[in-house]
Amino acid sequence: MFNRPIDSSIRSVVVTSLKAAKKKAENHYKGNITKKINGLDIFESLKIIDQEFKLVKRKVKKSKYPFYIENCTSAEWLVSQFASRAYLLNIDETKDLKKALFLGIYRNKLRIQRNELLADSPVYTYEKFVNGEINSFFHHYPQYRNLSEEDFYKIIKWQSENVIAIISYESSMLIKKIQQKCLGIDDPFYFIMLQKTVIDNLINYTGNDANDLKILLSQLYIFEDFNLDEFKNDALLENYRSFANNEFHWNKADYNSIKKLSDVMQGGPEKVFTNEFLVFHTVEKIGFWLDSLVNESQIQKTYILPDYEKELEKVQREAAQEIENLADAMYNYINDEENSEKEVKNYLLKLYDANRIRYNKIKEKDILHMLADDRKHVLINYFTTNAFFRNNIGETGENLRELIIVRELAWEILVAHNNFFDNKNIFITLDNDFSDINMLINKMVLNKKLYKAGKKAQMDFFSNYDKYGMPIDYHFQNVHEELQKVFTIALNKLQKILDNAEPSKKVMYLQSRIKEIKQRELLFKQYQDESDFKYAVDKYSVLFKEFLTIEADFLKETLNTQPIAFELKQPKTLEIKPEFDTVSNKKNQKFIKQLLEDLGLTIDGRANISERKKGAVRGIVEALKESKILPDRSLEVLCKIIADEIGLQINSKLDISNISEQYKEEAEKYISENYTR
């Protein structure tokens, strides 16, 4: 009998589980999907698959094992993570692994089938759209792309221009009607406030009854001469829910329904004429107008619709001016002979990185791809639509202005650096590909939060690089920084897990991972003489190896040392009945559990703490008590409640110690950064 590396020792379990999951997924797909869609047309088949896909997606979201689910096609990745968890956590996750792999494989099969059906769906064109032809795929599936980009944007342009025109006309017409009403009453401002209250009640309605909505609408003067029974209850309620959730379902803006309203508008109607789909947007526009009135004298002021094209031109002028000012300042510094080459290089680096940070602070970046020369024809449409439905030109304009500036300035700095130094690389060359960090993280022990943070960083890189048109080193720097944070957190978490791991299994883990890194280094060195191969020592690989070596050295040096336990005798105390479920509200209970998990005291809700570190519970409880997350009760009682909740046995009172003070400080920082009242 001999010891093998942990991945090798456990590989057969993972491979067997993977085969079983594949077979189960295939059988389930045949019985649950293939039989159901047999004989159906593409659209009906797609409805069944899409419904099943959404169901599986919800299950995936709830799972504690996204790292198994999303890597179901990579046996090597699965083996490494499963082995680390099995050896260090001393748990058998075989059942959980099989369930996760089944979900991942089954979801992939559904996604592939859905994409194939969409690819086989009928081609759609702008010409067909304006001829009134309904393409159910286009109107119901955002993933549908069986039409040219030009036709897609032409359809969107037609929809948005007509919808905005209808809502604008109707709201303006009804505002004039309200103004006319106010001329004939004694206290018009009181009437305005009453109407405003009704709209506020409508906007804030949280019920589920279309009749309630009709009652609220009937209290508005604008519906005085409108028969609300014309609105169908189901459609009214459905569209109110979308409106309340700030959703606008463009699939309902098909040519036939919108053209009908547009034709009515051309006749100059003088009362409500829209349908259940648009009526709440009209009411909202009137509500914004009512909100703008601060006194009676403003009621009769002419209501003027914004000129969105002029507003866009203003934003572009302002952005161009700031870019010019910043660029002038940059070139003045570069061309100043008193500044050394090193000073210029540092200046450009700081300017470039400050611009990257400014870019990162912008939350809505989707419009960036429309700043390219071949996309500017859709910019006015996007700007108008967003400003209109937000009713906030200033916010939409400021966001666009920032995007124009950071995009243009990034390239301006890059060009200047290249001209001055004949080098396009402003940032210092980063460590090896971020996939190295990702590979190392997988050699540790992941949880859902850590995995998702790393995955998001990588997905943002690929998504942003593809569509935002910013310099690629911005994206490399961003993903590097995010993965660096994940690496640090994962390493700290691994340290706490190792402190409490079973010694013999800990040794096997450490030696296996050290062996892997050394073999990887040896493999790279074999190719050093290749002319097209550049070998660079990866910083994080070195850090991880040093970390593992320190742990292994400690075990080696203390192998023959008898464990020392310090235990102070304390007076016996009355048994305290656990009452975690009643000691605080549900929100606080959830927060406390997450805090214990993130600070490494628990893994999946169960205690992961050695005897000498039990004082950490006291420190955390003190911080929670002082922050009023836990009630003002005996510290001993609260410690016992928390300990019982996580399955930790405390036989004596926990005194103040360096450990308790350290964890109190960590908990206070965690609370300040994550807790909201």
N, C-alpha and C positions, 0 to 999 in steps of 0.2 A: 504493500500500500504506500503510495507517495502523494504528496500535495501537488495540486495543479493550480494555475492561476484561477482566480474566482470566475472570470468569464468562461473559461473552458469547463470548469466544474459544473456550471449551471446552464450551459448552452443547450443541452438536450431538452431541458424543461421548457425553455422559450421556443425552440424550434417545434417541439411537439404541440405546444399551445397555439402556435401560429398556424400550423397545419389544421388543427381542430377548428380554429376560428374561421379559417378560409372555407372549410367544408360546410360549417354551420351557416355562414353567410350566403354561400351559393345555394344551399338547400332552402334557406329562408326566402331568398330572392325569387327562386323558382316558384315556391308555393304562395308567396305573398304578393308578388308583382307580376311575374310572367303569366300566370294563369289569369289574373285580373285584366291585363291589357291585351290578351290574345283576342284578335278580331276587332279591336277598337281603332279608331283613326288616331292620328298623331296628337291632336289637341286633347282628346279624352284620355289618352295614355299619359300625356304630360301632366294632366290634372292629378291623376292617381299618384304618379311618381313624385310630383312636387309636394303633395300633401304628406306623403311618407317621409320625404327628405326633411321637411320642417319638423316632423315628429322626432326623427332621429337627432336632428340638430338640437332640440330641446334637451334630449337625454344626454347628449355630449356636453352641453353647457353645464348640466348638474353634476357630471362625473368628477371625481377627485383625481382622475388619471388621464388628463389631456395629453400628457407626455407619451403614454402608451398608445392612445387613440390615434394621434396625428403622426406617429412614426410606425404605423402598422405595416408599412412596406419595407422597413429597414431592420432586418434581423440583428445586425451588429449593434445598432443603436439600442434596440430593446434589450439585448443581452447585457450590455454595460450598465444600464440603469437598473435593470432587475437584479443583477448580481450585487451592485452596491447596496441596494435596499435590503436584500435578503441577508447579506453578511453583517451590515452595520446596525440595522434595525431589528434583526433577528426575527423577521416575520415571513410567513409564506403567503405571497400575493398571487399565487397561481390562478385561483378562481377569479380574482379581480382582473388579472392580466387577460384571461380568456374573454371575459365580458367586454373589456376595453377594446381588444383586438377585433372582436366581432363587430362592435359599433363602428370602428374605423373602416374596416373592410366593406361592411354593408353600406356605409355612407358613401364610400368611394364608388361602389357599383351604381348606386342611385345617381350620383353626380355625373358619371360617365354616360349613363343612359339618358339623363335629362339633356345633356349637351348634344348628344347624337340626335335626339328628337328635334331639338331647336334648330340644329344644322339642316335637318330635312324639312323643316317647315317652309311654307310658301314665301317666296320673295315679295317684299313690299316696296312700294315707291311713293314718292310725293304725289305723283300723278294719280295713283290709285286712291290715295288718301283724300285728295280734293274732289275726286269723283264719287266720294261717299262709300267707297269699299271698306268694310270693316275687316281688319286683320286681328283676330283674337289673340294671336301670339304677341304682336306688338303692343297691344293694349293691356295685357295681363302679366307679361313676363319681362322684367327689367333686363334679363340676360339676353333677350332676343336681339340679334344683330344681323338678321338676314336682309339688310338694306344698306345702301351706301351711306357713308358719313354725310355726304352733301344732302341727300334726301332726309336723313335723320334730323339734321339741323333745320332744314326747311320746314319740316312738320312741326318741330318744337317752336319755331318762329311764328308760324301761322297760329298755333294754339295759344301761345302766350300773348301775342298781339291782340287777338280777338277776345280772349278772356279778360284781359286788362281793359280793353275798350268798353266791353259790356259792363263790367263792375264800375268803371269810372263814370260812364254815362249815367247809369242807374243811381249811383250814390250822389252825383252832382245834381241830378234832377230832383231827387228826394230831399236833398239839403235845401234847394230852392223852395220846395214845397213847405218845409218846416219854417223857413224864413218868412214865407208868405203868411203862414198861420200865426207867427209871432207878431205880425203887424196888427192883427185884429184882437189881441188879448191884452188884459191890463198888466199882468206880471209875466212877461215872456221869459225872463231868466229863471223864474220858479218852474215854469213849464219845461225849459231846457234841462234843469236839474232832475226833474221827474223822469224825463226821457233817458237821461244819462243813467239813472239808477236802474231802470228797466234793462238797458243794454248790459250794464255791469252784472245784473242778476242772470242774464242770459249767458254771458261769457263765462260766468263762474258756475253754471249749472252742472251738477255732477250726477244727476239722476239718470234713469233709463226709460223714460216715458215720452213718446212723441207728443202726447196730448199736453204735457207740461210745457214743452217747447212752444206749442201753438198758443197756449194761454199767455206765455211771456211775449210772444210776437204780437198777439192781439192787443197788448197794452201799449204798443208803439203807434204813434200817430200815422206813420207812413203806411200801415196796414189797414187803415180805417176803411178804405174802399177796395180791399182785396179779400177774396174768399179763401181763407186758409185751408179749407177742405180740398183745394186743388193740390195741395202738397200731400203726397202719399206718406203715411206714417213711417213705414220701414225705410224709405229712401231718406226722409227727413232726419231720422235718428242716426242712420248710418253716416250721413254726411256731416252731421253735427259732431259725431265722435272723431271723424277725421279732422275737422276744423279745430276741435278742442285739443287735439294732439299735435297741432301745428303741421298737419300733413295736407298736401294738395295732390290728389290723385289725378295725374294728367291723363291716365287711361280713360277717364270719364269725359275728357274733352275731345271726343271724336267729332269728326267734321259735321256729321248730320245734326247732332244735338246743339253744337255751338253755332253752326250756320243758321239754324232756325232762330235762335235768340238774336243773332246779329241782324237778321232780316227784320225782326220785330223792332230792334233798336233803330234801324234806318227810318222807320215810320214815325219816330219821335214820340214814343209813349210817355204818358204823364203819371203813371203809377207803376207799382212793382210789376216786373214782367219776367224776372229770372226764375230759375227752378230751384229744387232742393239742393242742387250741387253748388250753386253760387250765392244763394241768398244770405248765408251767414257772413260771407266776405263783404257783401254790400253793407250789411248792418254794422260790421266792424269798422268799415271806412267812415260811416256816419258817427260811430262812437268816437273815433279819433278826432273828428271835427268838433264834436260836443266837448271833448276833453280840452280842446284848444281855446275854448271860450272862457274868459276869466271875468267878464262883466257884460252887462246888457248891450253896451255900445258896440260890441264886436259881432253881435248876432247877424246883422245885415251886411257885414263885410263880404265882398264877393269871394266865393270859394274858387281858388285857382289851382288847377292840377299842375304838378311839377313837369318841367320839360327835362325829361331824363337824359336826352342826348346832350343838351347843354351842360347838365350837371356832370356827365361823364367827361366832356371836354374840359371842364373846370378842374376835375380831379387829375386828369392827365397833364394839364398845364402846371399845376402845383407840384406834381411828382417830378416833372421834367426840370422845373426850376431848382428843386432841392438836389436832384442828381447833379445838375450843372454846378451848384455851389460846392457840393462835396467833392466832385471831381476836380474843380479848380483848386481847392485847398490841397488835395492830394498831389496834383502835379506841381504846385508851388513848392511843396516840401521836397518832392523828388528832385526837382530842378535846382534847388538851393544848394550851391556848391559847398556851403559850410557843413552840410550834413554828409557824414561818411556813408560808405556803401553799407556797412553793418547797420547803421542807424536807419537808413532807408528800408533795408530788409525787415528790420524789427517793426518799423512803422507800418509797412504794408501788411505784415503778418497780423498785427493787432487790429488794424482797420478791417482786414478781411474776416477775422474771427468775430469782431464786434458786429459786423454785418450778418454773419451766420447766426449769432445769438439773437439778433433782431428778427431774423427770418424765423427762427424756432418759436418765437413768442407769438407769431401770427397763428391764430387758431384755425381760420378758414382759408385753406390754400388751394382749393379746387379750381379757382378761377385762373390760377397761374398758367395752365396750359393754353388758355385763351389769349395770352399776351404774345404768343408766337405770331410772326407775320402772317402765316397762313390760317390763323384762327381768329384774327381780330374782327372778322365779319360777324362773329357770333357774340362778341364782347358786349355790344350795346344791348342785345337781347337778354343776356345773362344779367347785366347790371340793372336793367329796367325791371325785370321780373323779381329779382331779389329786393330791390329798393321798394317796389310797389307792395309786395306782400308783407314785408317787414314794417312798412310805413315809416322807414327811417333811412332817408338818403344819406344823412351824415355818417351813420355807422357803416353802411355799405360802401360809401365813398372812401372813408378812412381806411377800411380794410384793403380796398383796391389800391389806394395810394401807397400804402406800406408795401404791398406786393410788387408794384411797379418799381419802387425805389430799391428794395433789396435785390431784386432780380437784375436790374440794369447795373447797379453799383457792383455787384459781385463780379460780373463779367468785365466791367471797367477796370477794377482792381487787378483782375487776372491778366488782362491785356497789358496793363502798365508794368506789372511784374515781369511778364515775358519779354517785353521790349527792353526793360532796364537790365535784366539778368540773363536773358535768353534761356529762361527756365519757367515752365508752366506750374511747377510744384511749389506752392507757397507754404503749405503745411509741411512740417518735418515728417519724413516718411514714417508712416505708422507701422506697428508690428505686423506680422504676417496676417493674412486674410482673417477676417473676423470669424470665419468658420473654425479656426483653431480654438478661439475662446469658447465657442459653442461646443466643440468636441470635448474640451476639458471640463466644462460645466456638467456634461452628461456623465463624466467619470465620478462625479460627486453624488449627492442625494438631493433630488429635486422635489419640490412640492408644486401645487397648482399655481400659486402666485408667482414663484420664481420662474417656472417654465413659461408662463404667459408673458412675463416681462421680457424675457429673452426672445421669444417668438415674435412679439410685437415689434421689437427693435429691428429684427431682420425683415419682417414683412413691410414695415415702413420704408426701409431702405429700397427694396425692390419696387415698391409701388411709387414712391416719391421720385426715384431716379428715372422711372419710365415716363412719368407724366408732367413733372414740374419744371423741367428745363433749367435747373440750377446746376452749377458746377459739381461734378461728381465727387470731388473731395469734401464738399459740404456733407454729402450723404454718408461718405465713409467716416468722417469725423463724428457725425451724430450717432451712427450705429456703434462705432467703437466706444464712445463715451457711455452709451446705455448698457452695452454688454460688459463694460468694465465694472459698472455698478452692480450688475447681476453677479458677475464673477466674485466680487468682494463679499457680497451678501451670502452667496452660496458657500464660500470658503469659511466665513464666520459660522454659518449654520453647521458645516461639516465638522468644525472644531468642537462644537458642543455635542454633536452626535458621537464623535470619537471618544470624548471624555467619558461617555457612559456605555460604550460598546463592550461586548464580551471580548476579553483580551485575545484569545486564540483567533477569533474571526477578524478582530481588528488587525492583527499581524498579517493575516492572509490578504486583507484588503490593501494595506499599505504596501506590502512587497509586490503585489500584483500590479498596482498602478505605477510604482517606481519602475518596475521591469518594462512596462508598456512604453513609458516615456523614453527610457534609455534605448529601447529597440527602435523607436521612431527616430531618435537622434542619429543612431547608427545608419539607418536606412537613408536619411538625408545626406550623410557624409559620403556614402557610396557614390552619390551622383555629383559630388563637388567638382569633379574634373570635367563634367559635361559642359560644353561651351554655352548651351542655352539654359543651364540650370543655375540659379542663384540661391545659395543657402544662407539663411539668416536665422540666428537663434531667436526663438520666440520668447518674448518677455514673460508671458503668462505660463508657458510650459515650464520655464525655469522656476518661476515662483511656486507653481504647484509642486514641482519635484522637491524644492527646498522645504516646503511645508510638510510634505509626506516624509521626507528624510528626518526632519526634526522630531516628528511623532514617532518614527521607527527607532530613532536613537534613544528617545526617552524610555520606550518600552524595553530596549536592550539593557540600558543602564539600571533600570529598576526591577529587572526580571526576578532577581533573588531577594528583593526587599519585601519583608512582611508588610501587609497593609496596616496602616496606622489609622485608628479611628478615635477621635476625641469626643467624649460624651460627658456632659455635665449633668449631674443628677438634679432633678427638679421635683418640687412637691407635686403630688398627684393632683390632677384637676378633674373636675366633673366632665363627663363626656358631653361634647357639644354636638347636637344634632345638625347634620348638614342641611342647608336651606338655600342653596345657590339660586334655585328657580324663583325664590321670593325675596332675595336680598336686594335685588335691583330690577329695573324694567328690562324688557326683552332686548331693546337696542343696546343697553349697557352690557347685558350678558354676552351678546354677540361680540361686542367690542373687546371685552375682557378676554374671551376665548381667542380672538385673533391676535391680541397683544401677546398672550402667553405663547402662541404658535410662532409669531414672528421674532420673539426674543429667545426662542429656542428651548423654552421650558417644557413644551409639549410637542408631540408629533402626532398629527391626526387626533388631537384632543386628549391624548394620554401622556402622563408624565414622562419626561426624558431628562431626568436630573439625578445627579449623584448625591450621596449622603452629605458630602462636604459643601454642596451648593444649595442645600435646602433653605439657607438664609435668603436666597433670591426671592422666595415667596414673600417674606416679610417686607423686603424693599419694594416689591411691586405693589403689595397691598397698601403700604404707606402712601405711595404715589397716587394710587387710585382713590384712597380715602381723602387725601388732601385736595384732590381735584373734584371731589364730591361725586365721583362715579360710583363709589361704594359709600354706604351710609356711615354716620358717625357712631360706630359701635366699637366694642372692644377689639383691639388689634389681634389678640389671640383668637377670638371668635372668628373674625374675618379670615385669618390665615387658615384656620381649620376648615372653613367652608370651601375656600378655593382649593385647598389640598385634596379634600374629599371629592370635589368635582372632577379633578384630573387623575384620581387614583393614586395620590401620593400619601404615604403614611407619615404622620408627624406625631411622635410620641412625647415630645417635650416642647416647652416654650421656645420660640425662635428669638434669640437675642440679636442686638445690633452687631454687625460684623462688617468687614471690608466687602464681603460678598453682597450683603444686604444693601450697603450704601452704593455699591457699583450698579446694582440692578435697579435701585430706586432712581438713580440718575438716568439710566437708560429708559426706564418707564416714563419718567417725566418728559424726556425728549420725544418719545414715541407719542405720548398723549397730546403734547403741544402741536405735533405735526399732523396727527390723524383724527383727533376726536372733535366732533362738531356737536354742539348742543341743540 
